């Protein structure tokens, strides 16, 4: 479902911004540091999670502002959704849908958002945490309840780690309760990830070779028991109390899983591919996932592609624009020059400078 209006108040570099994008391509151009990515970040906050920069809420408030911020949007219907913070509680997120208070997870019932940023170019060669976040974003776009399971799992794990660190010894009954909660939500996380990897991996494997290489997906690292994921995790947590207490962290569970990506055509892991090939693999995954969501939910996700044109050769750039135009849906892109984007059909153009985004 595309945004027909986006409004920012005291968000990052914007004191007050309102733009009316069209339903297709939305292109933001301007100098480096003008605030183009800030607009994409604002859109990314209209779903559960911490947005495309993974920043804290207080970091998003305008430095010269009162301390809080607001991001609001109008969807078809019309439906009004928004999120932000108050100056009196800069780390407490508030969400409203059609004027009523709601949870961040409820935003996923209205919008699915996927993104690619330059910081993700090293996704395949850096640590597993970034790949888990990427995978969880893919899952969340299909299954909005994934955010709730992830939050409750993390909360229970933090409480368990604190108990295990107590010198006086942890209360076994309380540990058992926390581990049961971790197992319940951890199993839901693991099963949802497996569903997405299976569905997306199958779709990618059946695609024809083209400008964006076919990617093979598998889950690695910690894996649940296929027959009884919840029971197996409970047993592992109970058996690992001494080990985890000594380590100061929990060493079993879905927070230790990984997403393995391979270049099917070359038969080699993504981290051994060239930088350009890794970018193409990442794009292939995101584009295929957008198609999968469109089939599952009956509407395409919003795509946020930050500086995408500058990081592709002319052939792949043209192929990307052609594919996006054929697929439909709202696609937000940023770049330093309009010339990088060619003649995009039906695009909305905005020039970003000095805290404004004017039609251009």
C-alpha positions in Angstrom: 0.0 0.0 0.0 1.8 3.2 -1.1 2.1 6.4 1.0 0.2 9.3 -0.5 1.5 11.8 2.1 4.5 11.8 4.4 4.9 14.3 7.3 7.9 14.8 9.5 8.1 16.9 12.6 11.5 17.5 14.4 12.9 14.4 12.8 16.6 14.3 12.1 17.4 17.4 9.8 13.7 18.3 9.3 11.8 20.7 11.5 8.7 20.4 9.4 8.3 18.5 6.1 5.3 17.4 4.1 5.6 15.7 0.7 3.0 14.0 -1.5 4.7 11.1 -3.4 3.1 9.3 -6.2 2.3 5.5 -6.2 5.3 4.4 -8.2 8.9 5.7 -8.2 9.8 8.3 -5.7 13.2 9.8 -6.3 15.1 12.1 -3.8 18.2 13.8 -5.2 20.6 16.2 -3.5 24.1 16.6 -2.3 25.7 14.2 0.1 24.5 15.0 3.6 21.4 16.9 2.4 19.0 14.6 4.3 17.9 12.1 1.6 18.5 9.0 3.8 16.7 10.7 6.7 13.5 10.6 4.6 13.9 6.9 3.9 14.6 6.3 7.6 11.3 8.0 8.4 9.4 5.7 6.1 11.2 2.7 7.6 9.9 3.6 11.0 6.3 3.1 9.8 6.8 -0.6 10.5 8.0 -2.4 13.7 11.7 -2.2 14.5 14.3 0.5 14.8 14.4 1.5 11.1 17.1 1.2 8.5 19.8 2.8 10.6 19.1 0.8 13.8 19.4 4.0 15.7 18.0 4.8 19.1 14.8 6.9 19.2 16.6 9.8 20.9 19.1 10.0 18.1 16.3 10.6 15.6 15.0 13.7 17.3 16.2 17.0 15.7 19.2 18.3 17.5 17.7 21.8 17.7 14.2 20.6 18.5 12.3 20.1 21.8 13.4 16.5 22.1 10.6 14.4 20.6 9.7 13.8 17.0 6.8 12.6 14.8 6.6 10.7 11.6 3.1 10.4 10.0 1.7 9.1 6.7 -1.5 8.8 4.9 -2.3 5.5 3.1 -5.1 4.6 0.7 -8.5 4.4 2.4 -7.6 6.9 3.7 -5.8 5.5 6.7 -3.5 7.7 8.9 -0.5 6.0 10.6 2.2 7.6 12.7 5.0 7.1 15.2 7.3 9.2 17.3 8.3 10.2 20.8 7.5 12.9 23.4 10.2 15.2 24.7 9.4 13.9 28.2 10.0 10.2 27.2 12.6 10.3 24.3 13.1 6.5 24.3 9.5 5.5 24.5 8.0 4.9 21.1 4.4 5.8 20.5 2.2 4.6 17.6 -1.2 5.7 16.3 -3.3 4.2 13.6 -6.4 6.2 12.5 -6.1 8.3 15.7 -6.0 5.4 18.1 -3.0 4.2 20.1 -1.5 1.0 18.8 1.5 -1.2 19.1 4.5 -1.0 16.7 3.7 -4.6 15.6 0.2 -3.4 14.4 1.9 -1.2 11.8 2.8 -4.4 9.9 -0.9 -5.1 9.2 -0.9 -2.0 7.0 2.6 -1.7 5.6 5.5 -4.0 4.6 8.8 -2.2 4.0 12.1 -3.6 2.7 15.3 -1.6 2.2 18.8 -1.7 0.9 21.4 0.8 2.1 25.2 1.2 1.3 26.0 0.0 4.8 24.5 -3.4 3.8 27.1 -3.9 1.0 29.3 -5.9 3.5 26.4 -8.0 4.8 28.0 -11.2 3.6 31.5 -10.7 4.8 30.8 -9.2 8.3 29.3 -10.8 11.4 26.2 -13.0 11.6 24.2 -10.4 13.6 23.7 -8.2 10.5 22.5 -11.2 8.5 20.1 -12.1 11.3 18.6 -8.6 11.3 18.3 -8.8 7.5 16.6 -12.1 7.7 14.2 -10.9 10.4 13.3 -7.9 8.3 12.3 -10.3 5.5 10.3 -12.4 7.9 8.6 -9.4 9.5 7.5 -8.2 6.1 5.5 -11.5 5.7 4.6 -12.1 9.3 4.0 -9.0 11.5 3.8 -11.0 14.7 7.5 -11.9 14.3 8.4 -8.6 16.0 6.5 -9.5 19.1 8.1 -12.9 19.4 11.6 -11.3 18.9 11.0 -8.6 21.6 9.7 -11.1 24.2 12.5 -13.5 23.5 15.2 -10.8 23.9 13.5 -9.6 27.1 13.5 -13.1 28.7 17.0 -13.7 27.6 18.3 -10.5 29.2 16.5 -11.4 32.4 18.0 -14.9 32.4 21.5 -13.5 31.8 21.1 -11.2 34.8 20.0 -14.0 37.0 22.8 -16.3 36.0 25.3 -13.5 36.8 24.1 -13.0 40.4 26.7 -14.1 42.9 24.1 -15.4 45.3 22.8 -17.8 42.8 19.7 -17.7 40.6 16.3 -18.8 41.7 15.7 -22.1 39.8 12.0 -21.6 39.5 12.4 -18.2 38.0 15.1 -19.5 35.7 12.7 -22.3 34.6 10.0 -19.7 33.8 12.3 -17.5 31.8 13.6 -20.4 29.8 10.1 -21.6 29.1 9.3 -18.1 27.7 12.5 -18.1 25.7 11.7 -21.5 24.3 8.1 -20.5 23.3 9.1 -17.3 21.5 12.4 -18.7 20.3 10.7 -21.6 18.6 8.3 -19.2 16.9 11.2 -17.1 15.7 13.1 -20.2 14.3 10.0 -21.7 12.6 9.1 -18.3 11.0 12.6 -17.9 9.7 12.6 -21.4 8.3 9.3 -20.7 6.5 10.6 -17.6 4.9 14.0 -19.1 3.9 12.2 -22.1 2.3 9.7 -20.0 0.4 12.2 -17.4 -0.7 14.9 -20.0 -1.5 12.6 -22.0 -3.7 11.6 -18.9 -5.6 15.2 -17.8 -6.1 16.3 -21.3 -7.2 13.6 -21.4 -9.9 14.4 -18.0 -11.4 16.2 -17.7 -14.7 19.8 -16.5 -14.9 19.9 -12.7 -15.5 21.6 -9.5 -14.4 21.0 -10.4 -10.8 22.5 -13.7 -9.9 20.4 -16.5 -8.4 21.0 -16.8 -4.7 20.8 -19.9 -2.6 19.6 -19.5 1.0 20.1 -21.8 3.9 20.0 -21.4 7.7 23.2 -22.0 9.7 24.6 -21.6 13.1 22.2 -22.7 15.9 19.3 -24.7 14.5 16.2 -25.9 16.3 15.0 -29.5 16.5 12.7 -29.9 13.6 10.3 -32.2 15.5 10.2 -30.3 18.8 11.9 -26.9 18.6 10.4 -25.6 21.9 11.2 -28.7 23.9 14.7 -29.0 22.6 15.5 -25.3 23.4 14.2 -25.7 26.9 16.5 -28.7 27.4 19.5 -26.9 26.0 19.0 -23.8 28.1 18.6 -25.8 31.3 21.7 -27.9 30.6 23.7 -24.8 29.7 23.1 -22.7 32.8 26.6 -23.2 34.2 28.2 -22.6 30.8 26.1 -19.5 30.1 26.7 -18.1 33.6 30.5 -18.4 33.1 30.3 -16.9 29.6 28.0 -14.0 30.7 25.7 -14.7 27.8 23.3 -17.3 26.4 25.0 -19.6 23.9 22.0 -21.5 22.5 19.0 -20.2 20.8 17.9 -18.4 17.6 20.0 -15.4 18.4 23.0 -17.7 17.5 21.6 -18.6 14.0 22.9 -17.3 10.7 21.8 -16.9 7.1 24.1 -18.5 4.5 23.9 -17.2 1.0 25.5 -18.7 -2.1 25.9 -17.7 -5.7 24.1 -20.6 -7.4 25.6 -20.0 -10.8 29.2 -20.1 -9.5 28.5 -22.6 -6.7 30.4 -20.5 -4.1 29.5 -18.6 -0.9 28.5 -15.0 -1.2 31.4 -13.8 0.9 33.8 -15.2 -1.8 32.2 -13.3 -4.6 33.2 -9.9 -5.9 31.7 -6.7 -4.4 29.5 -6.2 -7.4 28.3 -9.8 -7.3 27.5 -9.5 -3.6 25.4 -6.4 -4.4 23.6 -8.2 -7.2 22.9 -11.2 -4.9 21.5 -8.9 -2.2 19.3 -7.2 -4.8 18.1 -10.5 -6.1 17.0 -11.6 -2.6 15.1 -8.3 -1.9 13.4 -8.2 -5.3 12.3 -11.9 -5.1 11.1 -11.3 -1.6 9.0 -8.3 -2.7 7.4 -10.6 -5.3 6.8 -13.2 -2.6 5.1 -10.7 -0.3 2.9 -9.5 -3.1 1.7 -13.0 -3.6 1.2 -13.7 0.1 -0.5 -10.5 1.1 -2.1 -9.2 -2.1 -0.1 -6.0 -2.1 3.5 -5.1 -2.8 5.9 -3.9 0.0 7.4 -0.4 -0.2 11.0 -0.6 -1.3 13.6 1.9 0.0 16.8 1.8 -2.1 19.4 4.2 -0.7 22.0 5.4 -3.3 21.2 2.4 -5.4 22.0 3.9 -8.8 25.6 4.9 -7.8 26.5 1.3 -6.8 25.4 -0.5 -10.0 27.0 -0.6 -13.4 24.8 0.9 -16.2 23.6 -2.5 -17.4 22.4 -3.7 -14.0 21.0 -0.2 -13.2 18.8 -0.3 -16.4 17.8 -3.9 -15.6 16.8 -2.9 -12.1 14.7 0.0 -13.2 13.0 -2.1 -15.9 12.1 -4.8 -13.4 10.9 -2.4 -10.8 8.7 -0.6 -13.3 7.2 -3.9 -14.5 6.6 -5.1 -10.9 4.8 -2.0 -9.7 4.5 -0.7 -6.2 6.0 2.3 -4.5 9.8 2.5 -4.7 11.8 5.2 -2.9 15.3 5.9 -4.2 18.0 8.4 -3.4 20.9 9.7 -5.5 23.1 12.7 -5.9 22.1 13.4 -9.5 18.9 13.0 -11.5 20.8 11.8 -14.5 21.6 8.5 -12.7 18.0 7.5 -12.9 17.3 8.1 -16.5 13.6 8.5 -17.6 11.6 6.6 -15.0 8.0 6.3 -15.9 5.5 8.1 -13.6 8.2 9.1 -11.1 7.8 11.7 -8.4 11.0 13.8 -8.2 12.1 15.7 -5.1 15.2 17.9 -4.6 16.4 17.7 -1.0 18.3 20.7 0.5 18.4 22.7 3.7 15.7 20.8 5.5 13.3 20.8 2.6 12.3 18.4 -0.2 10.8 20.3 -3.1 9.3 18.9 -6.2 11.9 18.9 -8.9 
